[in-house]
Amino acid sequence: MSYEVAHIDELEELPINNGEFVWRPVRRRFGITAFGTNAYTGNAGQRVIEEHAEADNHQEMYVVLRGRATFTLDDDEVDAPAGTIVFVRPNTRRGAIAAEDDTAVLAVGAKPGVVFEPSLWEDVFVANSGDPSISVHSVAARLKTSLAALTVPPANTSGAI
């Protein structure tokens, strides 16, 4: 089939950080490989977007699907009722709290001109949720591989070039 359809409430619910927020893995559900996309749901006072900042020209867009959220964008607070689209540029500190029960926010992100690679944090979230499809050991192996790619070779102390 050339398409798939799902309602946000049909997506898997994974409580993160001891229930601080609920992650719904959209990208994983559909096998999307071109960009990152996830949904977050929560009740009034519950986090729906974790506090973070994206670097390396990573852009994100959030769409409030239902309910209402209060976004903190650097030092500004933005009221975002259902239907609101929030675009956040790299290096901007962001996060959001549900202002109403049953709030749902869709997040979409990618780096312009760069082939998309799923973030390691997705596997970490799944492993920490107890989902048997991803083990903590497989996440550790992937992390070890990622860190090895970042390792700086030792300095040349022999004087030879």
Backbone as ProteinMPNN parsed JSONL, in Angstrom:
{"seq_chain_A": "MSYEVAHIDELEELPINNGEFVWRPVRRRFGITAFGTNAYTGNAGQRVIEEHAEADNHQEMYVVLRGRATFTLDDDEVDAPAGTIVFVRPNTRRGAIAAEDDTAVLAVGAKPGVVFEPSLWEDVFVANSGDPSISVHSVAARLKTSLAALTVPPANTSGAI", "coords_chain_A": {"N_chain_A": [[0.847, -1.179, 0.0], [0.514, 2.267, -0.698], [0.19, 4.228, 1.19], [-0.462, 5.181, 4.634], [-2.632, 5.414, 7.444], [-3.334, 6.85, 10.568], [-4.771, 7.607, 13.717], [-3.897, 9.995, 16.186], [-4.393, 9.058, 18.763], [-4.195, 6.367, 18.44], [-1.576, 5.794, 18.317], [1.364, 4.433, 19.823], [1.865, 4.895, 23.32], [4.37, 6.229, 25.216], [5.534, 6.706, 28.331], [7.775, 9.116, 29.524], [10.72, 9.954, 31.4], [9.83, 9.128, 34.019], [7.089, 9.586, 33.668], [6.96, 12.308, 33.191], [6.438, 13.388, 30.712], [4.498, 12.335, 27.817], [5.417, 10.445, 25.145], [4.747, 9.924, 21.738], [5.645, 7.932, 19.289], [5.737, 8.869, 16.208], [7.324, 8.826, 13.819], [8.632, 6.335, 14.005], [6.392, 4.653, 13.999], [5.356, 4.864, 11.391], [7.596, 4.367, 9.889], [9.062, 6.452, 8.826], [11.645, 8.039, 7.045], [12.741, 10.359, 6.042], [12.601, 12.642, 7.602], [12.4, 13.84, 10.999], [9.724, 13.136, 13.198], [7.374, 13.38, 15.764], [4.877, 12.903, 18.308], [3.414, 14.414, 21.177], [1.625, 14.054, 24.177], [-0.509, 15.279, 26.795], [-1.881, 16.21, 30.024], [-3.285, 19.151, 31.645], [-0.71, 21.117, 32.968], [1.217, 19.234, 32.58], [4.283, 18.359, 30.978], [4.679, 18.788, 27.475], [6.46, 19.246, 25.463], [9.773, 18.587, 25.764], [12.246, 20.475, 27.559], [14.724, 21.949, 25.672], [17.412, 22.711, 23.349], [18.131, 22.964, 19.939], [20.939, 22.297, 17.868], [23.382, 22.764, 15.237], [22.04, 23.672, 12.91], [19.542, 22.474, 12.957], [16.148, 22.462, 12.434], [12.893, 22.987, 13.844], [9.373, 22.379, 13.93], [6.31, 22.871, 15.53], [3.023, 21.708, 15.984], [0.041, 22.423, 17.455], [-2.274, 20.141, 18.017], [-4.595, 19.593, 19.441], [-6.303, 20.87, 22.336], [-4.402, 23.05, 24.436], [-1.314, 24.728, 24.699], [1.455, 26.091, 26.524], [4.188, 27.571, 25.306], [7.627, 27.943, 25.995], [9.976, 29.96, 24.749], [13.144, 30.679, 24.464], [13.321, 33.465, 26.415], [10.672, 34.088, 26.247], [7.126, 33.59, 26.643], [4.614, 31.812, 24.999], [1.273, 31.589, 24.2], [-0.509, 28.888, 22.967], [-3.126, 27.835, 21.396], [-5.214, 25.116, 20.095], [-4.485, 24.398, 16.718], [-2.421, 26.168, 16.39], [0.741, 26.933, 14.99], [4.119, 26.584, 15.638], [7.238, 27.65, 14.811], [10.604, 26.959, 15.285], [13.827, 28.182, 15.384], [17.284, 27.028, 15.065], [19.317, 26.668, 18.039], [17.614, 28.01, 19.753], [16.228, 28.029, 22.892], [13.709, 25.823, 23.946], [10.479, 24.637, 25.022], [7.438, 23.146, 26.25], [4.362, 23.292, 28.04], [1.373, 21.608, 28.791], [-1.634, 23.389, 28.761], [-4.212, 22.762, 28.974], [-6.296, 19.904, 29.65], [-5.807, 16.821, 27.849], [-4.133, 17.692, 25.763], [-2.422, 17.771, 22.662], [0.542, 17.681, 20.79], [2.231, 17.938, 17.756], [5.434, 17.307, 16.534], [7.876, 18.244, 14.157], [10.936, 17.859, 12.504], [14.175, 18.625, 11.058], [17.413, 18.837, 9.433], [18.242, 21.255, 7.113], [19.208, 20.287, 3.839], [20.666, 18.072, 4.63], [21.101, 14.59, 4.891], [18.65, 12.786, 6.57], [19.08, 11.369, 9.792], [17.966, 9.164, 12.2], [17.621, 10.164, 15.587], [19.588, 9.189, 18.378], [18.304, 9.439, 20.826], [15.698, 8.573, 20.461], [15.808, 5.744, 20.489], [16.756, 5.434, 23.088], [14.584, 6.446, 24.583], [12.634, 4.503, 23.924], [13.851, 2.161, 24.908], [13.993, 2.782, 27.655], [11.317, 2.805, 28.248], [10.578, 0.257, 28.527], [9.839, -1.195, 26.359], [10.025, -4.138, 24.531], [11.105, -4.238, 21.977], [13.421, -2.832, 21.647], [16.482, -3.105, 23.155], [18.314, -2.166, 26.108], [20.949, -2.808, 25.793], [21.313, -2.811, 22.994], [20.968, -0.127, 22.496], [23.142, 0.91, 23.918], [25.232, -0.17, 22.403], [24.834, 1.163, 19.977], [25.261, 3.787, 20.828], [27.953, 3.62, 21.587], [29.135, 3.2, 19.07], [28.426, 5.636, 17.847], [29.829, 7.462, 19.468], [32.44, 6.649, 18.988], [32.789, 7.502, 16.391], [33.053, 10.165, 16.811], [35.422, 10.512, 18.119], [38.498, 12.065, 18.655], [41.6, 11.764, 17.048], [44.688, 10.828, 18.709], [47.079, 13.339, 19.657], [49.866, 14.174, 17.568], [52.897, 13.478, 18.736], [55.432, 12.975, 17.97], [56.736, 14.696, 16.366], [56.906, 14.319, 13.673], [55.366, 14.94, 10.518]], "CA_chain_A": [[0.0, 0.0, 0.0], [1.344, 3.457, -0.834], [-0.094, 5.197, 2.248], [-0.932, 4.664, 5.917], [-3.426, 6.385, 8.191], [-3.49, 6.531, 11.989], [-5.184, 8.704, 14.597], [-2.88, 10.191, 17.228], [-4.704, 8.235, 19.93], [-3.848, 4.98, 18.123], [-0.124, 5.655, 18.411], [1.902, 3.932, 21.078], [2.128, 5.9, 24.357], [5.535, 5.875, 26.021], [5.817, 7.713, 29.361], [9.202, 9.434, 29.577], [11.183, 10.594, 32.645], [8.877, 8.794, 35.088], [5.779, 10.171, 33.384], [7.017, 13.768, 33.035], [5.683, 13.638, 29.488], [4.142, 11.132, 27.066], [5.925, 10.491, 23.769], [4.072, 9.052, 20.777], [6.643, 7.856, 18.209], [5.129, 8.917, 14.872], [8.294, 8.403, 12.8], [8.815, 4.888, 14.148], [5.127, 3.983, 13.643], [5.195, 4.828, 9.939], [8.863, 4.073, 9.228], [9.476, 7.663, 8.1], [13.104, 8.142, 7.022], [13.17, 11.625, 5.451], [12.591, 13.705, 8.6], [11.956, 13.397, 12.313], [8.409, 13.595, 13.615], [6.842, 12.712, 16.941], [3.787, 13.608, 18.965], [3.464, 14.41, 22.633], [0.306, 14.325, 24.734], [-0.489, 15.468, 28.235], [-2.948, 16.957, 30.671], [-2.899, 20.474, 32.151], [0.433, 21.131, 33.864], [2.193, 18.216, 32.183], [5.162, 18.748, 29.871], [4.385, 18.187, 26.173], [7.729, 19.341, 24.724], [10.851, 18.671, 26.738], [13.095, 21.659, 27.408], [15.971, 21.664, 24.971], [17.779, 23.588, 22.233], [18.711, 22.203, 18.827], [22.112, 22.943, 17.265], [23.745, 22.25, 13.908], [21.053, 24.095, 11.916], [18.34, 21.641, 13.056], [14.929, 23.271, 12.55], [11.727, 22.255, 14.321], [8.057, 22.999, 13.86], [5.35, 22.224, 16.415], [1.626, 22.004, 15.664], [-0.858, 22.034, 18.531], [-3.379, 19.445, 17.363], [-5.806, 19.783, 20.262], [-5.994, 21.438, 23.647], [-3.684, 24.327, 24.466], [-0.002, 24.603, 25.331], [2.245, 27.301, 26.735], [5.561, 27.358, 24.872], [8.667, 28.842, 26.449], [10.939, 30.102, 23.651], [14.135, 31.51, 25.14], [12.717, 34.117, 27.587], [9.279, 34.442, 25.945], [6.077, 32.586, 26.766], [3.66, 31.937, 23.903], [0.05, 30.812, 24.344], [-0.712, 28.195, 21.7], [-4.324, 26.998, 21.356], [-5.295, 24.165, 18.975], [-4.34, 25.024, 15.405], [-1.238, 27.03, 16.374], [1.997, 26.395, 14.473], [5.277, 27.271, 16.213], [8.493, 27.294, 14.142], [11.715, 27.337, 16.161], [15.13, 28.118, 14.733], [18.338, 26.394, 15.866], [19.898, 27.313, 19.219], [16.579, 28.626, 20.576], [15.763, 27.162, 23.985], [12.277, 25.658, 23.816], [9.774, 23.633, 25.804], [6.013, 23.484, 26.323], [3.546, 22.665, 29.075], [-0.052, 21.581, 28.445], [-2.441, 24.339, 29.523], [-5.525, 22.121, 29.08], [-6.271, 18.446, 29.579], [-5.869, 16.172, 26.537], [-3.393, 18.472, 24.765], [-1.558, 16.979, 21.78], [1.424, 18.506, 19.964], [3.015, 17.223, 16.754], [6.737, 17.936, 16.275], [8.525, 17.84, 12.906], [12.225, 18.522, 12.447], [15.254, 18.12, 10.206], [18.459, 19.788, 9.076], [18.174, 21.501, 5.675], [20.302, 19.846, 2.989], [21.41, 16.968, 5.237], [20.351, 13.337, 4.927], [18.122, 12.561, 7.915], [19.466, 10.202, 10.576], [17.207, 9.151, 13.455], [18.385, 10.505, 16.77], [19.788, 8.129, 19.355], [17.38, 9.577, 21.946], [14.491, 7.773, 20.207], [16.061, 4.395, 21.001], [16.866, 5.536, 24.541], [13.214, 6.545, 25.1], [11.968, 3.204, 23.778], [14.482, 1.22, 25.846], [13.605, 3.149, 29.019], [9.877, 2.581, 28.435], [10.359, -1.168, 28.744], [9.434, -1.826, 25.101], [10.974, -5.202, 24.241], [11.654, -4.171, 20.622], [14.752, -2.217, 21.724], [17.096, -3.398, 24.446], [19.295, -1.19, 26.588], [22.238, -3.221, 25.235], [21.417, -2.347, 21.605], [21.159, 1.331, 22.567], [24.53, 1.125, 24.343], [26.103, -0.471, 21.253], [24.689, 2.264, 19.011], [25.918, 4.942, 21.434], [29.396, 3.385, 21.489], [29.493, 3.441, 17.67], [28.321, 7.081, 17.607], [30.929, 8.136, 20.158], [33.683, 6.304, 18.297], [32.864, 8.344, 15.199], [33.39, 11.522, 17.247], [36.71, 10.488, 18.803], [39.596, 12.796, 18.029], [42.816, 10.966, 17.146], [45.679, 11.404, 19.637], [47.988, 14.328, 19.072], [51.136, 13.673, 17.069], [53.949, 14.005, 19.598], [56.753, 12.557, 17.473], [57.329, 15.776, 15.586], [56.751, 14.039, 12.243], [54.116, 15.444, 9.935]], "C_chain_A": [[0.89, 1.239, 0.0], [1.052, 4.53, 0.209], [-0.529, 4.467, 3.512], [-1.66, 5.779, 6.64], [-3.505, 5.924, 9.645], [-3.956, 7.781, 12.72], [-4.145, 8.805, 15.711], [-3.137, 9.303, 18.444], [-4.452, 6.747, 19.687], [-2.351, 4.729, 18.242], [0.271, 5.148, 19.797], [2.153, 5.093, 22.039], [3.306, 5.435, 25.194], [5.788, 6.979, 27.044], [7.331, 7.879, 29.514], [9.517, 10.178, 30.873], [10.175, 10.397, 33.771], [7.536, 9.495, 34.912], [5.767, 11.679, 33.243], [6.295, 14.192, 31.761], [5.449, 12.329, 28.757], [4.543, 11.327, 25.609], [5.151, 9.496, 22.925], [4.932, 9.023, 19.515], [6.033, 7.741, 16.802], [6.083, 8.359, 13.818], [8.475, 6.892, 12.824], [7.567, 4.131, 13.689], [4.998, 3.803, 12.13], [6.471, 4.437, 9.194], [9.358, 5.24, 8.385], [10.994, 7.798, 8.192], [13.614, 9.489, 6.508], [13.282, 12.76, 6.464], [12.132, 13.115, 9.927], [10.576, 13.942, 12.603], [7.901, 12.729, 14.753], [5.675, 13.518, 17.467], [3.954, 13.45, 20.465], [2.072, 14.756, 23.133], [0.422, 14.501, 26.235], [-1.698, 16.228, 28.713], [-2.399, 18.26, 31.231], [-1.777, 20.347, 33.173], [1.516, 20.128, 33.516], [3.007, 18.702, 30.993], [4.719, 18.045, 28.596], [5.555, 18.334, 25.202], [8.821, 19.519, 25.765], [11.689, 19.919, 26.478], [14.389, 21.258, 26.745], [16.245, 22.767, 23.957], [18.42, 22.704, 21.177], [19.875, 23.003, 18.241], [22.278, 22.438, 15.837], [22.695, 22.525, 12.843], [19.794, 23.225, 11.892], [17.129, 22.539, 13.312], [13.777, 22.399, 13.036], [10.475, 23.093, 14.191], [7.131, 22.181, 14.759], [3.949, 22.665, 16.01], [0.782, 21.517, 16.836], [-2.112, 21.446, 17.875], [-4.694, 19.615, 18.111], [-5.364, 20.296, 21.627], [-5.304, 22.781, 23.517], [-2.364, 24.096, 25.186], [0.609, 25.979, 25.535], [3.682, 26.953, 26.389], [6.46, 28.385, 25.542], [9.741, 28.806, 25.37], [11.956, 31.141, 24.084], [13.461, 32.139, 26.355], [11.253, 34.473, 27.38], [8.34, 33.272, 26.206], [5.039, 32.862, 25.69], [2.478, 31.016, 24.177], [-0.277, 30.199, 22.991], [-1.955, 27.298, 21.776], [-4.288, 26.056, 20.15], [-5.261, 24.916, 17.651], [-3.11, 25.902, 15.283], [-0.029, 26.257, 15.846], [3.129, 27.232, 15.044], [6.517, 26.761, 15.488], [9.638, 27.822, 14.988], [13.037, 27.122, 15.438], [16.172, 27.476, 15.647], [18.827, 27.3, 16.993], [18.893, 28.078, 20.071], [16.158, 27.62, 21.639], [14.248, 27.068, 23.881], [11.765, 24.556, 24.72], [8.319, 24.049, 25.841], [5.335, 22.654, 27.398], [2.092, 22.706, 28.603], [-0.802, 22.557, 29.355], [-3.87, 23.817, 29.697], [-5.33, 20.612, 29.071], [-6.385, 17.99, 28.133], [-5.222, 17.005, 25.426], [-2.499, 17.525, 23.963], [-0.773, 17.923, 20.878], [2.209, 17.592, 19.034], [4.299, 18.0, 16.516], [7.314, 17.364, 14.986], [9.853, 18.571, 12.845], [13.204, 17.836, 11.521], [16.284, 19.227, 10.022], [18.391, 20.003, 7.57], [19.415, 20.996, 4.947], [21.112, 18.681, 3.52], [20.524, 15.722, 5.229], [19.937, 13.07, 6.371], [18.668, 11.281, 8.52], [18.682, 10.245, 11.871], [18.123, 9.413, 14.64], [18.464, 9.321, 17.724], [18.772, 8.221, 20.488], [16.093, 8.792, 21.717], [14.657, 6.363, 20.758], [16.158, 4.396, 22.529], [15.474, 5.613, 25.162], [12.509, 5.198, 25.052], [12.539, 2.201, 24.78], [14.047, 1.506, 27.279], [12.129, 2.91, 29.293], [9.572, 1.124, 28.723], [9.891, -1.89, 27.493], [10.461, -2.897, 24.737], [11.601, -5.131, 22.851], [13.049, -3.555, 20.593], [15.312, -2.525, 23.103], [18.074, -2.289, 24.815], [20.661, -1.52, 25.993], [22.39, -2.752, 23.782], [21.601, -0.84, 21.556], [22.601, 1.641, 22.959], [25.497, 0.865, 23.193], [26.039, 0.658, 20.229], [25.378, 3.524, 19.533], [27.434, 4.805, 21.326], [29.89, 3.655, 20.07], [29.471, 4.934, 17.361], [29.47, 7.833, 18.244], [32.265, 7.858, 19.483], [33.877, 7.177, 17.062], [33.275, 9.774, 15.554], [34.769, 11.62, 17.876], [37.78, 11.196, 17.985], [40.852, 11.943, 18.143], [43.821, 11.623, 18.095], [46.611, 12.369, 18.91], [49.291, 13.666, 18.648], [52.247, 14.3, 17.92], [55.349, 13.66, 19.103], [57.455, 13.668, 16.716], [57.227, 15.55, 14.094], [55.401, 14.542, 11.76], [53.521, 14.401, 9.041]], "O_chain_A": [[1.934, 1.238, 0.653], [1.602, 5.629, 0.131], [-0.912, 3.297, 3.473], [-1.34, 6.954, 6.466], [-3.718, 4.742, 9.915], [-3.565, 8.893, 12.364], [-3.581, 7.793, 16.126], [-2.191, 8.845, 19.085], [-4.491, 5.953, 20.627], [-1.911, 3.58, 18.264], [-0.404, 5.406, 20.794], [2.605, 6.159, 21.619], [3.253, 4.372, 25.812], [6.211, 8.074, 26.673], [8.067, 6.898, 29.62], [8.691, 10.935, 31.382], [9.724, 11.357, 34.396], [6.924, 9.94, 35.883], [4.697, 12.285, 33.18], [5.624, 15.224, 31.731], [6.112, 11.329, 29.033], [4.076, 12.243, 24.933], [4.924, 8.36, 23.341], [4.945, 9.99, 18.753], [5.843, 6.639, 16.287], [5.692, 7.513, 13.013], [8.47, 6.246, 11.776], [7.679, 3.081, 13.057], [4.59, 2.747, 11.646], [6.428, 4.199, 7.987], [9.997, 5.04, 7.352], [11.568, 7.687, 9.276], [14.821, 9.732, 6.54], [13.984, 13.74, 6.214], [11.551, 12.031, 9.972], [10.286, 15.095, 12.285], [7.989, 11.502, 14.708], [5.504, 14.684, 17.112], [4.55, 12.489, 20.951], [1.411, 15.641, 22.588], [1.322, 13.955, 26.873], [-2.442, 16.813, 27.927], [-1.184, 18.453, 31.285], [-1.874, 19.572, 34.124], [2.606, 20.162, 34.086], [2.483, 19.377, 30.106], [4.417, 16.851, 28.616], [5.623, 17.607, 24.212], [8.805, 20.47, 26.546], [11.827, 20.366, 25.339], [15.072, 20.339, 27.196], [15.411, 23.645, 23.736], [19.175, 21.789, 21.506], [19.808, 24.227, 18.132], [21.399, 21.76, 15.304], [22.48, 21.694, 11.961], [19.056, 23.239, 10.906], [17.096, 23.286, 14.29], [13.688, 21.222, 12.687], [10.493, 24.317, 14.318], [7.168, 20.951, 14.747], [3.714, 23.84, 15.727], [0.805, 20.333, 17.171], [-2.901, 22.163, 17.26], [-5.758, 19.762, 17.509], [-4.202, 20.169, 22.012], [-5.586, 23.553, 22.601], [-2.305, 23.355, 26.168], [0.308, 26.918, 24.798], [4.323, 26.154, 27.072], [6.102, 29.558, 25.647], [10.34, 27.764, 25.107], [11.673, 32.339, 24.076], [13.058, 31.407, 27.26], [10.647, 35.099, 28.25], [8.707, 32.112, 26.017], [4.631, 34.006, 25.49], [2.652, 29.812, 24.364], [-0.32, 30.902, 21.982], [-1.856, 26.137, 22.173], [-3.424, 26.189, 19.284], [-5.923, 25.941, 17.487], [-2.779, 26.343, 14.182], [0.195, 25.099, 16.199], [3.105, 28.459, 14.945], [6.817, 25.568, 15.542], [9.648, 28.993, 15.367], [13.327, 26.03, 14.948], [15.972, 27.388, 16.859], [18.757, 28.526, 16.907], [19.291, 28.739, 21.03], [15.778, 26.493, 21.321], [13.567, 28.085, 23.746], [12.509, 23.665, 25.131], [7.992, 25.185, 25.5], [5.673, 21.494, 27.635], [1.636, 23.72, 28.076], [-0.622, 22.544, 30.573], [-4.645, 24.37, 30.477], [-4.335, 20.103, 28.555], [-6.978, 18.672, 27.297], [-5.702, 17.021, 24.293], [-1.901, 16.601, 24.513], [-1.334, 18.84, 20.278], [2.783, 16.594, 19.469], [4.264, 19.215, 16.317], [7.254, 16.157, 14.747], [9.908, 19.773, 13.104], [13.093, 16.645, 11.232], [16.067, 20.38, 10.396], [18.474, 19.036, 6.813], [20.54, 21.245, 5.381], [22.137, 18.326, 2.938], [19.333, 15.8, 5.528], [20.763, 13.12, 7.282], [18.719, 10.241, 7.863], [18.719, 11.251, 12.579], [19.258, 8.94, 14.682], [17.513, 8.549, 17.854], [18.406, 7.197, 21.064], [15.452, 8.382, 22.685], [13.757, 5.841, 21.416], [15.693, 3.463, 23.183], [15.199, 4.933, 26.151], [11.862, 4.794, 26.018], [11.786, 1.473, 25.427], [13.762, 0.578, 28.037], [11.726, 2.82, 30.452], [8.456, 0.78, 29.113], [9.575, -3.078, 27.552], [11.65, -2.596, 24.643], [12.533, -5.881, 22.563], [13.783, -3.735, 19.621], [14.672, -2.231, 24.112], [18.588, -1.575, 23.954], [21.45, -0.616, 25.716], [23.478, -2.34, 23.38], [22.301, -0.324, 20.685], [23.215, 2.542, 22.388], [26.473, 1.596, 23.025], [27.062, 1.062, 19.678], [26.01, 4.248, 18.763], [28.123, 5.775, 21.007], [30.942, 4.267, 19.884], [30.373, 5.45, 16.701], [30.03, 8.745, 17.635], [33.124, 8.737, 19.415], [35.003, 7.547, 16.729], [33.784, 10.506, 14.705], [35.239, 12.726, 18.141], [37.939, 10.955, 16.789], [41.151, 11.442, 19.227], [43.807, 12.843, 18.264], [46.885, 12.226, 17.718], [49.759, 12.721, 19.284], [52.504, 15.501, 17.833], [56.34, 14.011, 19.743], [58.655, 13.578, 16.455], [57.436, 16.48, 13.316], [54.424, 14.563, 12.508], [52.465, 14.625, 8.45]]}, "name": "protein", "num_of_chains": 1, "seq": "MSYEVAHIDELEELPINNGEFVWRPVRRRFGITAFGTNAYTGNAGQRVIEEHAEADNHQEMYVVLRGRATFTLDDDEVDAPAGTIVFVRPNTRRGAIAAEDDTAVLAVGAKPGVVFEPSLWEDVFVANSGDPSISVHSVAARLKTSLAALTVPPANTSGAI"}
